[in-house]
């Protein structure tokens, strides 16, 4: 019986090796055929399954495409996307409308992927990280079979695609990491049995389930380390992300800090007119669970309590939440937010603007007074930088990128405010409102501090990091 099992195992291994070799030979022959028209052409495949989402990650994508087109005339850019319901022209037009970024459409090709549902979290109620990672390999394999590139860049953080492109298609591999999919902070929260959007109440309350999840996370982090080290150049978007990637992947010589591109030059030149009858608090960000929009509503509720004796001032305050929705789950979160607004009796002071055009966002930047951002351990915070560039006084979460890279609260160099809970957010907002005429120094410091996050700086550092792939 044991001998039979060994023979079966050997046959399975032999079949797997044979399949790997056959697939590899087929992909290499396909890759060679792609160069028949032009020997000097370099095919650059960029893996971004949600390229039409309209968030900060998509700004990185389009600025990267523009940078590559400007630098390498012989580079043909291919974007792997799951946005099968949008045409190439519609995707490029949205990039223009939302980000004010125009790329050479003649030099961009889209490879549409049918299996994007494999990476959606809703399909994996348990072991979500593992499920999505395996799903990304399925999606990556579809991308690879449809178009094996010379250079592969992942700009969404799907590191489990790295070994596929490196070992099957012999592609040069690079990645831009917005945030590690697992981190020591996540392990600490599970270990401390704290509830969060990725640590359910029933897990946090059960010692055995907590131990099981910790074991799973530790094993997963080892796999994450192996696939991450398959990249030949790694870009990280903030000091916080850099610290975690260095801990997890331990390849400092391949890791480069490349701040994401922020539209600062144009925003810094906007004439800020936020002195009307309404006092606008502006929130900019996708409707994702980690953005913690409910904390913004709770902060507004606490602000109403602080202003209980000043009804006239309270009636002037409005929270405008601007965000993009990618799919049905995001729209469901938006509906829950609207319901929570009514539950807290804030509907007269809260406005939701969904998927707004860039010109409308510019108008909001000019009229708003305060910016608010509530995500815990936000990896960077493009929306925070843009609010500061536009002249808003920013109140962000005291963690992650906002704490380490963007917001300075020291006396003499302060460019914004940091908070942790709803009460602290409300107190900071009230302080800004009451002392609005004295905020010009902070506003000026904020606008001066954001130049290091410009699109020009991104392009320079991005091209330096990917130069080894060319």
C-alpha positions, 0 to 999 in steps of 0.5 A: 500500500505504501509503495503504491502511494509512493508511485502515485506521488511520483507520477503526480510530481512527474505530471506537474513537472512535465506540465510546467515545462510544457507550459513554459515552452509554449509561453516562451514561444508565444513571447518570441512571436510577439517580437516578430514585428519589431525586434527593438520593442519591449512589451511591458505588462502592468497587472492592475485588475481594477484599472477603472476604479478611480482611486489613489492606486489608479493614479499611480498606474496612469502616472507610471504609464505616462512615465514609461511612455516619456522615457522608453519610446520602444516600450509597448504598454499592456494593461491587464484588467478585469474591467470587461464592462468598459471600453479602452477609450472609456477607461482612458477618458476616465483617467483624464476626467478623474486624474487629469492624466492623458496618456498616448492611447496608440501605445497602450493595449488592454488585455481583458481578464474574465476571472477577476471574481477569483480575487474578490474578498466576498468569495472567501468568507474564511481564509480570505488572504489565502483565497485571494492570493490563490485567486490572484495566481489564477488571474495572473495565469490568465493574463500570462497566457493571453500576453506573456510580457518582457517586463511585468509590473504589478501595481496593485500588490498581488505579489503571488503573481511574481513567481508565475511571470518570473519562472514561466515566462522569464519576465523581468518582475517589479512591483509597487506595494501600496500596503503589505497584505499581512503585517506585524500590526495585523498579527498584533491585533489578532494576538491582543484579540482586538476586533477590526474589519479583518478580525471578527468578534467571534474570533477575537473572543475565542482563544482557540480561534485566535491561536488558529488565526495566528498560526495561519497568519504566520504561515501565510507571512512565510509564503508572502516572503517567498513570492515577494522576493521573486521581484527584481525591484520593489517600490513602496509608497511610504515609510510605514510600508517600507518598514513592513516590507523590509521586515517581511521580505528582507531585501533592502537592496531591492526596495525603493521608497517611491511616494505616490504621485499627487496632483500638487502643482495645480492644487497649490495654485488654486485660489482657496475661497473657503469662507462662505456661509457654510463651513465645509469638512471634506473627506476624499477616499474610496468607499472601502471598509478600511477607510472607516467612514463611520468614524467620520460620522461619529466625529461629526456627532461628537462635534454636535455635542460640543456645539450644543450651545451654539445651534447657529454655528452647527447649522453652518457645518457640513461634512461632504464625503467624496468617494468612488465605488468599484462594485456592488459591495462598495455601493452597499457600504455607501447605503449603510453610511447613508442609513447611519447618517439618518440614525445619528440625525445628521442628514442635514449636515452630511452630503455624499458625492459619488464618482465625481468628475475631477472639475467638481472635485476642484470646486470642492477643494476651493470651497472646503475649510477642513479635510478629514481622513480616518483610516487606521494605518493608512499606507500613505494618503494621496487624498490627505496630500491633495487636501493640504495642497489645496489649502485645507486644514487636515485632520488625519489618523495618528498612524501609518503614512499620515503620521510618518510621512505627511502630517507634522504637528510639532510647534513651529512646523505644524502643517495639520492635526492628528487624531485617533478617536471620534472625540479627538477628531471633534475637538481638533475640528472645533479648534480649527473652526473657532481659530479659523482666522489664525490657521493661515500659518498652518495652511501655508506650511501644509502647501509648502510641504507637499512638493516632495509628493509631486508627479514630477518626483514620482516620475523621477523615482519610479523610473530610477527604480524600474531602470534595472528591468530595462 
